[in-house]
Amino acid sequence: MDNPAVNFQKVRCAEKESVDPYDPNSRYCTDWTQEKLKEYLPFLTYRMTSDQFFEVYPQKKYDVIFIDGLHLENQVDRDIFNALKHLNPGGVVIVHDCLPTTPQSQSEENPTGDWVGTVWRSIVKYTLYTPCNVKVIDTDWGVGIIEYTDDTDFVVPERLDMDYAHFLFHRDEFMHIYNWTQISDVIDASDRTVFFYPERLQKITNVLLRNLDALTDLGLANGKMGVALYLYRLNKVVNDQYLENVADELFNTVIDSIAKENISWDFTQGLSGIGWAINRLILDGGIRCSDKSILKDMDKIAIRILRLQSYNFDIIVGYLLYGIGRINPSVKHIRQKTKMALIESIQLQVYNLLLLSNKHHFSIKQDGLKDFDITWYFPWLLWGLIQLKQLDVAHSLSEKLISSFLPQVELIQQNREIHFCNRFFLYLVLLNGGYHVSFDLPPRMWELINNPSLKNGVAGILFILKLLTSSCDFLELKQKLFFRLTEFESSENSTGDRQGTIVPANCFGLLEGIAGVGICNIY
């Protein structure tokens, strides 16, 4: 049980019990002082080891058993086996700390710092050598879910013949790993509703719902469209009809207002970003729509703008991203004639950019990048060109344009006046496209970012890592950034909820506010 305030007291059910030896001499739990034990013991049901409990109470049965005890392979093996025999049919065993991110964190010899031990070895054994249905949620150092089985006539190897490096390289082969947003897919919910709604997201969402009137802007960055996008995506995870209703109201307000207001053409605040979000939501199932004309007017604007030669790269790149989203083969809510016109316009724009690059050797703007900015157009331009190559649209032109940019990319990577996160963003985009550029990752870089936002903080870096890398890449960095983000989320500043004061609307938006912090958790 350890500190009951962290987990046990938050469990809401009719009956719950806890087991912990609370040994003050344990080398694995050095914070069990006598003072803390006085605070913890009132919540403890059985003060004994798990081995003792399972032996003394063989008749006890539970629907859910949570294992977070001694994090050593042999002990975890026994805890899982004994827990399975104490489950009711349909129950689950939940095991904490299944996914270490560094060799040090799983070392049995040095249980300090972010130590998770060798739980992973037990999870691999129960996945490979038993009839158990074992799944792991990639959150909070890995949460294993083992479903009830009445077939416990098995024996797992005493020690797994595998080192950590081999496991890390092949972990998706040895474990069934899911993102936490897939929790409703992981648990059989045929006869019950599954809700997994972390407290930090509830806090963010409640603040947003109380401050909807502060959202005067329509755009994706700090307006109604961005918050609607967050609420729709959150609703897909937690299945809350009220969230969907609020998102519908915001969305309808945006649609009704587009024709009446003079809205800019840029991506973060204007039409291209709103259109991109609508298209994305329909693809993801957040908005149920079969009307092929829903984005008709925005398609016309995109076709017109993409046929222009322009030095306003913020607008051009915004509509390029919108157009790429619309010509995705999965998109059904578009007329074929419109789709072909968009493809032709995109090809023309890439050709114009290539001419501009070859004739004028235009240089990429490098000033104003001393701070990280996820809206910097250049990485998104390269990302868009890589998407076009993958879609086999303007493949040759895109390849030539990317190649023409690579010398400037190297100069940018060498420019220490540019924030390291901007250079890291550029590096990840090109790495995703199969290009190699130089970049030295600063040690403990997660400690160097002092802002939670999507625009220029921890949420932004975490977002692009999730977008541009596989689940096995940069594991330690992702985990550290996630915990850094939760540090911000537990503070007053992360919510923008300051009692008795007037709060700027952008405190609630997607780009600079808490909606962006929230969406980073569920992306």
C-alpha positions in Angstrom: 0.0 0.0 0.0 2.9 2.4 0.9 1.5 5.9 1.1 -2.3 5.4 1.2 -3.0 8.9 -0.1 -1.3 8.1 -3.4 -3.6 5.3 -4.4 -5.6 3.4 -1.7 -7.7 6.3 -0.5 -8.6 7.3 -4.1 -10.0 3.8 -4.9 -13.8 4.1 -5.0 -15.5 0.8 -4.4 -17.8 -0.9 -1.8 -15.1 -3.1 -0.3 -11.3 -2.7 -0.4 -8.4 -4.1 1.6 -4.7 -3.4 1.8 -1.6 -5.5 2.5 1.9 -4.1 3.4 4.6 -5.3 5.9 5.8 -1.7 6.5 9.3 -2.9 7.4 11.3 0.2 8.5 14.5 -1.7 7.8 13.7 -2.4 4.2 16.4 -1.2 1.7 13.7 -0.8 -0.9 11.4 1.6 1.0 13.7 4.0 2.9 11.0 6.6 3.7 9.0 4.3 6.1 9.8 6.4 9.2 7.9 5.9 12.5 6.2 9.3 11.9 4.9 8.2 8.5 3.8 4.8 9.8 1.5 6.6 12.3 -0.1 8.3 9.4 -0.3 5.2 7.2 -1.3 2.5 9.6 -5.0 3.5 10.1 -5.6 2.7 6.4 -3.8 -0.7 6.5 -5.9 -3.9 6.6 -3.2 -6.5 6.9 0.3 -5.8 8.1 2.2 -8.7 6.7 4.0 -9.7 3.5 2.0 -10.7 0.4 3.4 -14.3 0.7 2.0 -14.4 4.3 -1.3 -13.0 3.3 -2.0 -15.4 0.5 -1.1 -18.3 2.7 -3.1 -17.2 5.7 -6.2 -16.2 3.7 -6.6 -18.8 0.9 -10.4 -18.3 0.8 -10.3 -14.5 0.0 -11.5 -13.6 -3.5 -11.3 -10.2 -5.2 -12.4 -8.6 -8.4 -9.2 -6.5 -8.7 -5.8 -7.1 -7.1 -3.2 -4.4 -7.5 0.4 -5.5 -7.1 3.0 -2.8 -6.3 5.2 -4.6 -3.7 8.8 -5.9 -3.8 9.9 -5.2 -7.4 12.1 -8.3 -7.8 11.4 -10.9 -10.5 10.9 -14.0 -8.2 8.7 -12.1 -5.8 6.6 -10.6 -8.6 6.3 -14.1 -10.1 4.8 -15.4 -6.8 2.6 -12.3 -6.3 1.0 -12.7 -9.8 0.5 -16.5 -9.4 -1.1 -16.1 -6.0 -3.2 -13.2 -7.0 -4.6 -15.1 -10.0 -5.8 -17.9 -7.6 -7.5 -15.2 -5.4 -9.5 -13.6 -8.3 -13.2 -13.9 -8.9 -14.2 -15.0 -12.5 -13.9 -11.9 -14.7 -11.4 -10.2 -12.4 -8.0 -8.7 -13.2 -4.6 -8.5 -11.6 -3.0 -5.1 -12.1 0.8 -4.8 -11.9 2.7 -1.6 -11.5 6.2 -0.6 -12.9 6.3 -3.0 -16.0 8.2 -0.7 -18.3 11.6 0.6 -17.1 13.2 3.3 -19.3 16.9 3.0 -18.4 19.2 0.1 -17.3 19.6 1.8 -13.9 15.9 2.0 -13.2 15.7 -1.8 -13.5 18.9 -2.8 -11.7 18.4 -5.1 -8.8 21.6 -3.9 -7.2 20.9 -0.2 -7.0 17.3 0.5 -5.9 17.4 4.3 -5.9 15.8 7.2 -7.8 13.3 6.2 -10.4 13.6 2.5 -9.6 11.1 0.0 -11.0 13.0 -3.2 -10.5 12.7 -6.3 -12.6 8.9 -6.5 -12.8 9.3 -6.4 -16.6 10.9 -9.9 -16.5 7.8 -11.4 -14.8 5.4 -9.7 -17.3 7.4 -11.1 -20.2 7.3 -14.6 -18.6 3.6 -14.5 -18.0 3.1 -13.3 -21.6 5.2 -16.0 -23.2 4.9 -19.0 -21.0 1.4 -19.0 -19.6 -2.2 -19.1 -20.9 -2.8 -15.7 -19.3 -4.1 -12.7 -21.3 -1.5 -10.1 -20.4 -1.5 -6.5 -21.6 0.5 -3.4 -20.6 -0.6 0.2 -20.6 2.3 2.5 -21.5 1.7 5.0 -18.6 3.2 5.7 -15.2 6.2 3.3 -15.8 4.0 0.6 -17.3 0.7 -0.8 -15.9 0.2 -4.5 -16.5 -3.3 -6.0 -16.8 -3.6 -9.8 -16.4 -7.1 -11.2 -16.8 -8.7 -14.0 -14.7 -8.0 -17.6 -15.9 -9.1 -20.9 -14.3 -6.1 -22.6 -15.9 -3.3 -22.0 -13.3 -1.6 -25.4 -13.9 1.5 -23.8 -15.3 5.1 -23.0 -14.2 7.1 -20.0 -15.3 10.9 -20.2 -15.6 12.7 -19.3 -12.4 14.7 -16.7 -14.2 14.1 -15.1 -17.6 17.1 -15.6 -19.9 17.1 -12.1 -21.3 19.0 -9.0 -20.6 17.5 -5.5 -20.5 19.1 -4.3 -23.8 17.5 -7.2 -25.7 14.2 -6.6 -24.1 14.2 -2.9 -24.9 14.9 -3.6 -28.6 12.2 -6.2 -28.9 9.7 -5.2 -26.2 6.8 -4.9 -28.6 7.4 -8.6 -29.4 7.5 -9.7 -25.8 4.6 -7.6 -24.4 1.3 -6.4 -25.7 1.7 -2.7 -25.2 -1.1 -0.1 -25.5 -1.4 3.6 -25.1 -3.6 4.5 -22.1 -6.2 6.1 -24.3 -6.9 2.5 -25.6 -8.0 1.3 -22.1 -11.6 0.6 -23.2 -10.2 -1.6 -26.0 -7.9 -3.4 -23.5 -10.6 -4.3 -20.9 -13.6 -6.4 -22.0 -16.4 -3.9 -21.5 -19.2 -5.9 -22.9 -21.3 -5.8 -19.7 -20.0 -2.7 -18.1 -18.9 0.9 -18.8 -15.2 1.5 -18.5 -14.0 4.9 -17.4 -10.4 5.8 -17.0 -10.2 9.5 -16.3 -7.0 10.6 -14.6 -7.5 13.2 -11.8 -5.1 15.7 -13.5 -7.3 15.7 -16.7 -10.4 16.1 -14.6 -8.8 19.2 -13.0 -7.9 20.7 -16.4 -11.3 19.9 -17.9 -13.3 21.4 -15.0 -11.3 24.6 -15.2 -12.1 24.8 -19.0 -15.8 24.1 -18.5 -16.0 27.0 -15.9 -14.3 29.4 -18.3 -15.8 28.8 -21.7 -17.1 32.4 -21.8 -13.5 33.6 -21.8 -13.0 32.0 -25.3 -13.8 34.9 -27.6 -11.6 33.7 -30.4 -12.7 31.0 -32.9 -9.3 29.6 -33.8 -7.4 26.4 -33.2 -4.7 28.0 -31.1 -6.5 29.9 -28.3 -10.1 29.7 -29.2 -13.2 27.6 -29.4 -12.0 25.2 -32.1 -9.0 24.2 -30.0 -11.0 23.5 -26.9 -13.6 21.6 -28.9 -10.8 19.5 -30.3 -9.6 18.7 -26.8 -13.1 17.8 -25.5 -13.9 15.6 -28.5 -10.7 13.6 -28.1 -11.2 13.4 -24.3 -14.7 12.1 -24.8 -13.5 9.3 -27.0 -11.4 8.1 -24.1 -13.8 8.7 -21.1 -17.2 8.4 -22.9 -18.9 11.3 -21.2 -22.0 12.6 -23.0 -21.8 16.0 -21.3 -18.3 16.6 -22.8 -19.6 15.7 -26.2 -22.5 18.1 -25.8 -20.3 21.0 -24.8 -17.9 20.2 -27.7 -20.9 20.2 -30.1 -22.0 23.6 -28.9 -18.5 25.0 -29.4 -18.2 23.4 -32.8 -21.6 24.7 -34.0 -20.6 28.2 -32.8 -17.4 28.1 -34.9 -19.3 26.9 -38.0 -22.0 29.5 -37.6 -19.5 32.3 -37.1 -17.1 31.5 -39.9 -19.3 33.1 -42.6 -20.1 36.2 -40.4 -16.7 37.1 -39.1 -13.5 38.3 -40.8 -11.2 35.4 -39.9 -7.5 35.3 -40.8 -6.1 32.7 -43.1 -3.3 31.4 -40.9 -3.2 28.0 -39.2 -3.0 28.8 -35.6 -5.7 31.4 -35.4 -7.4 31.2 -38.8 -9.4 29.2 -41.3 -6.7 26.6 -42.3 -6.3 25.5 -38.7 -10.1 25.3 -38.1 -10.5 23.3 -41.3 -7.7 21.0 -40.5 -9.2 20.3 -37.1 -12.7 19.6 -38.5 -11.2 17.2 -41.1 -9.2 15.5 -38.3 -12.2 15.1 -36.0 -14.3 13.6 -38.8 -11.5 11.1 -39.5 -11.1 10.2 -35.8 -14.8 9.8 -35.3 -15.1 12.7 -33.0 -17.7 14.3 -35.3 -20.1 12.1 -37.1 -20.5 13.5 -40.7 -21.1 12.1 -44.1 -21.7 15.5 -45.7 -19.1 15.9 -48.5 -19.8 19.6 -48.7 -19.0 20.4 -45.0 -15.6 21.9 -45.9 -16.5 23.0 -49.4 -15.8 26.7 -48.9 -12.5 26.0 -47.1 -11.4 23.7 -49.9 -12.0 26.5 -52.4 -9.9 28.9 -50.4 -7.1 26.3 -50.0 -7.1 25.6 -53.8 -6.8 29.3 -54.5 -4.1 30.1 -52.0 -2.0 27.0 -52.9 -1.8 28.2 -56.5 -0.2 31.5 -55.5 3.5 32.3 -55.3 3.9 33.8 -51.8 6.6 34.7 -49.3 4.1 34.4 -46.4 5.2 30.9 -45.4 3.0 30.8 -42.3 -0.1 31.0 -44.5 1.3 28.7 -47.2 2.4 26.0 -44.8 -1.0 26.2 -43.0 -2.9 25.5 -46.2 -0.4 22.9 -47.2 -1.1 21.0 -44.0 -4.8 21.5 -44.5 -4.6 20.2 -48.1 -2.5 17.2 -47.1 -5.1 16.2 -44.5 -7.9 16.5 -47.1 -6.3 14.3 -49.7 -5.6 11.5 -47.2 -7.0 8.3 -48.7 -9.0 7.7 -45.5 -11.0 10.9 -46.1 -14.5 10.1 -47.5 -16.2 13.4 -46.9 -14.8 15.1 -50.0 -15.9 15.2 -53.7 -13.5 13.5 -56.0 -13.3 16.6 -58.3 -12.4 18.8 -55.3 -9.8 16.2 -54.2 -8.1 16.3 -57.6 -8.1 20.1 -57.7 -6.4 20.1 -54.2 -3.8 17.6 -55.4 -3.0 19.8 -58.5 -2.8 22.9 -56.3 -0.4 21.2 -53.8 1.8 20.0 -56.7 1.9 23.5 -58.1 2.8 25.0 -54.7 5.7 22.6 -54.2 6.9 23.4 -57.7 6.7 27.2 -56.9 8.7 26.6 -53.7 11.3 24.6 -55.6 11.7 27.4 -58.2 12.0 30.0 -55.4 14.6 27.9 -53.7 16.7 27.3 -56.9 16.5 30.8 -58.3 16.7 33.0 -55.3 18.3 30.6 -52.7 16.0 32.0 -50.1 17.3 31.5 -46.6 15.2 30.1 -43.8 14.4 32.7 -41.2 16.5 32.1 -38.1 15.9 35.1 -36.0 13.2 35.1 -33.2 14.0 31.4 -32.4 15.8 31.9 -29.1 12.8 30.3 -27.5 11.1 27.1 -28.5 8.1 27.6 -30.7 6.1 24.7 -32.0 4.5 26.9 -34.6 7.8 27.6 -36.4 6.8 27.0 -40.0 10.0 25.3 -41.3 9.8 21.9 -39.5 6.1 21.7 -40.5 6.9 22.5 -44.1 9.5 19.6 -44.1 7.0 17.4 -42.4 4.3 18.2 -45.0 6.8 17.4 -47.8 7.6 14.1 -46.2 3.9 13.3 -46.0 3.5 14.1 -49.7 6.3 11.6 -50.5 4.5 8.9 -48.4 1.2 9.7 -50.2 3.0 9.6 -53.5 1.9 13.1 -54.4 4.5 15.4 -55.9 7.1 12.7 -54.7 9.9 13.8 -57.0 9.3 17.6 -56.4 9.1 17.1 -52.6 12.3 15.1 -52.6 14.2 17.8 -54.5 12.8 20.6 -52.3 13.8 18.7 -49.1 17.3 18.1 -50.5 17.6 21.8 -51.3 16.9 22.6 -47.7 19.3 20.2 -46.1 22.4 22.5 -46.2 20.4 25.2 -44.4 19.2 22.6 -41.9 22.8 21.8 -41.0 23.6 25.5 -40.5 20.5 25.8 -38.2 21.7 22.7 -36.2 25.1 24.4 -35.7 23.5 27.7 -34.6 23.5 27.7 -30.8 21.5 30.9 -30.7 18.5 28.9 -31.8 16.8 27.1 -28.9 17.8 23.5 -28.7 14.1 22.4 -28.7 13.6 24.0 -32.2 16.7 22.2 -33.4 15.4 19.0 -31.8 12.1 19.4 -33.6 13.8 19.8 -36.9 16.0 16.7 -36.2 12.9 14.6 -35.3 11.0 15.6 -38.5 13.9 14.7 -40.8 14.6 11.5 -38.8 11.0 10.5 -39.3 11.5 11.0 -43.0 14.6 8.9 -43.2 17.1 11.8 -43.3 20.1 12.1 -41.1 21.1 15.4 -39.6 23.3 16.1 -36.6 21.9 16.9 -33.2 23.4 16.5 -29.7 20.7 15.9 -27.1 21.4 18.0 -24.0 21.8 15.9 -20.9 18.7 16.0 -18.7 17.0 18.3 -21.2 13.6 17.8 -19.5 14.9 20.0 -16.6 15.8 22.8 -19.0 12.2 23.6 -20.0 10.3 25.8 -17.6 6.9 26.1 -19.3 4.1 23.5 -19.6 2.5 24.8 -22.8 2.1 23.2 -26.2 3.5 26.3 -27.9 6.8 26.5 -26.2 7.0 24.1 -23.3 7.0 20.5 -22.1 3.7 19.6 -23.7 5.0 20.7 -27.1 8.1 18.6 -26.9 6.1 15.6 -25.7 3.6 16.1 -28.5 6.1 16.1 -31.3 7.9 13.1 -29.7 4.6 11.2 -29.8 3.8 12.4 -33.3 7.2 11.7 -34.9 8.7 8.7 -33.1 7.7 5.1 -32.3 6.7 4.0 -28.9 10.2 2.4 -28.3 12.2 5.5 -29.2 13.3 8.1 -26.6 11.7 6.2 -23.8 13.5 7.8 -20.9 13.0 11.3 -22.3 9.2 10.7 -22.9 8.8 9.4 -19.3 10.8 12.3 -17.8 8.8 14.9 -19.8 5.6 13.2 -18.8 6.5 13.5 -15.1 7.7 17.1 -15.6 4.3 17.9 -17.1 2.5 16.4 -14.1 4.6 18.6 -11.9 3.2 21.6 -13.8 -0.3 20.2 -13.7 -0.2 20.0 -9.9 0.5 23.7 -9.7 -1.9 26.6 -9.8 -0.2 28.0 -12.9 -1.0 25.0 -15.1 -4.7 25.4 -14.7 -4.9 29.2 -15.2 -7.5 29.1 -12.4 -6.7 32.0 -10.2 -9.6 32.8 -7.9 -10.6 36.5 -7.9 -8.5 37.6 -10.9 -9.1 38.1 -14.6 -7.4 35.4 -16.6 -6.3 36.0 -20.2 -8.3 33.8 -22.6 -5.1 32.2 -23.9 -4.6 30.5 -20.5 -7.4 28.1 -21.6 -6.5 27.6 -25.2 -4.8 24.8 -27.1 -1.6 26.5 -27.9 -0.7 28.5 -24.8 -3.2 27.2 -22.3 -4.4 24.2 -20.4 -6.3 22.6 -23.3 -2.9 21.9 -24.9 -1.5 20.4 -21.8 -4.6 18.2 -21.6 -4.6 17.1 -25.2 -0.9 16.1 -24.9 -2.0 13.6 -22.3 -4.6 11.9 -24.6 -2.9 12.2 -28.0 
